[in-house]
Amino acid sequence: MPLGHQPEGGSRGLYPAPAGFEAITFPDRFRTDQLLQPPPHLWETPPAPSRAVVFPRYAPNIRTGFAPIAPVDGLARLFTDRVFLGYPLEEARIANFLRWAEQTPFYSLEYGELTEAARCLATLTG
């Protein structure tokens, strides 16, 4: 989706910004935030299928764990995070969403070190 992304401060520089994205910085008194803004023409690009959905969780000093989770558990996590399926909610939209969820792998990623998390994600992105 061609929306802006706001990477966490510690993850900036881990991956290069997507081609054509503009990095906009927002300094304030305590920190500097960054927004990666996509070029406007991306709205005209056909959507690409998602390869996977990853639910990350950072905690200091934990061992990295990266594993597939069952589709029903992935759906439960999405609904816990308040996934929005549109308004008004329509049967066809729900059916499309469930079909997508059935075809999309879900993963849980727990990590204490960012480079280990990146290594795990690289197994999905190639």
Contacts in CASP RR format, 6 or more apart in sequence:
PFRMAT RR
TARGET T0000
AUTHOR 0000-0000-0000
METHOD contacts of the structure
MODEL  1
MPLGHQPEGGSRGLYPAPAGFEAITFPDRFRTDQLLQPPPHLWETPPAPS
RAVVFPRYAPNIRTGFAPIAPVDGLARLFTDRVFLGYPLEEARIANFLRW
AEQTPFYSLEYGELTEAARCLATLTG
1 47 0 8 1.000
2 38 0 8 1.000
2 42 0 8 1.000
2 43 0 8 1.000
2 45 0 8 1.000
3 38 0 8 1.000
4 21 0 8 1.000
4 35 0 8 1.000
4 36 0 8 1.000
4 37 0 8 1.000
4 38 0 8 1.000
5 21 0 8 1.000
5 35 0 8 1.000
5 36 0 8 1.000
6 33 0 8 1.000
6 34 0 8 1.000
6 35 0 8 1.000
6 36 0 8 1.000
7 34 0 8 1.000
7 36 0 8 1.000
9 34 0 8 1.000
10 114 0 8 1.000
11 114 0 8 1.000
12 34 0 8 1.000
14 114 0 8 1.000
14 115 0 8 1.000
14 118 0 8 1.000
15 118 0 8 1.000
17 23 0 8 1.000
17 36 0 8 1.000
18 36 0 8 1.000
18 38 0 8 1.000
20 38 0 8 1.000
20 39 0 8 1.000
21 36 0 8 1.000
21 37 0 8 1.000
21 38 0 8 1.000
21 39 0 8 1.000
22 36 0 8 1.000
22 37 0 8 1.000
22 39 0 8 1.000
23 34 0 8 1.000
23 35 0 8 1.000
23 36 0 8 1.000
23 37 0 8 1.000
24 34 0 8 1.000
24 35 0 8 1.000
24 36 0 8 1.000
24 37 0 8 1.000
25 32 0 8 1.000
25 33 0 8 1.000
25 34 0 8 1.000
25 35 0 8 1.000
26 32 0 8 1.000
26 33 0 8 1.000
26 34 0 8 1.000
26 35 0 8 1.000
27 33 0 8 1.000
50 100 0 8 1.000
50 104 0 8 1.000
51 105 0 8 1.000
51 124 0 8 1.000
51 125 0 8 1.000
52 104 0 8 1.000
52 105 0 8 1.000
52 106 0 8 1.000
52 107 0 8 1.000
52 124 0 8 1.000
53 74 0 8 1.000
53 78 0 8 1.000
53 104 0 8 1.000
53 105 0 8 1.000
53 106 0 8 1.000
53 107 0 8 1.000
54 106 0 8 1.000
54 107 0 8 1.000
54 108 0 8 1.000
54 109 0 8 1.000
54 121 0 8 1.000
54 124 0 8 1.000
55 69 0 8 1.000
55 74 0 8 1.000
55 77 0 8 1.000
55 106 0 8 1.000
55 107 0 8 1.000
55 108 0 8 1.000
55 109 0 8 1.000
56 109 0 8 1.000
56 110 0 8 1.000
56 111 0 8 1.000
56 117 0 8 1.000
57 108 0 8 1.000
57 109 0 8 1.000
57 110 0 8 1.000
57 111 0 8 1.000
58 110 0 8 1.000
58 111 0 8 1.000
58 112 0 8 1.000
58 117 0 8 1.000
59 110 0 8 1.000
59 112 0 8 1.000
60 112 0 8 1.000
61 112 0 8 1.000
62 110 0 8 1.000
62 111 0 8 1.000
62 112 0 8 1.000
63 112 0 8 1.000
64 109 0 8 1.000
64 110 0 8 1.000
64 111 0 8 1.000
64 112 0 8 1.000
64 113 0 8 1.000
64 116 0 8 1.000
64 117 0 8 1.000
64 120 0 8 1.000
65 108 0 8 1.000
65 109 0 8 1.000
65 110 0 8 1.000
65 111 0 8 1.000
65 120 0 8 1.000
66 107 0 8 1.000
66 108 0 8 1.000
66 109 0 8 1.000
66 110 0 8 1.000
66 111 0 8 1.000
66 120 0 8 1.000
66 123 0 8 1.000
67 107 0 8 1.000
67 108 0 8 1.000
68 105 0 8 1.000
68 106 0 8 1.000
68 107 0 8 1.000
69 77 0 8 1.000
69 106 0 8 1.000
69 107 0 8 1.000
69 108 0 8 1.000
70 106 0 8 1.000
71 101 0 8 1.000
71 102 0 8 1.000
71 104 0 8 1.000
71 106 0 8 1.000
73 106 0 8 1.000
74 101 0 8 1.000
74 106 0 8 1.000
75 98 0 8 1.000
75 101 0 8 1.000
77 106 0 8 1.000
78 101 0 8 1.000
85 93 0 8 1.000
85 94 0 8 1.000
85 97 0 8 1.000
86 93 0 8 1.000
107 124 0 8 1.000
109 117 0 8 1.000
109 120 0 8 1.000
109 121 0 8 1.000
111 117 0 8 1.000
111 120 0 8 1.000
END
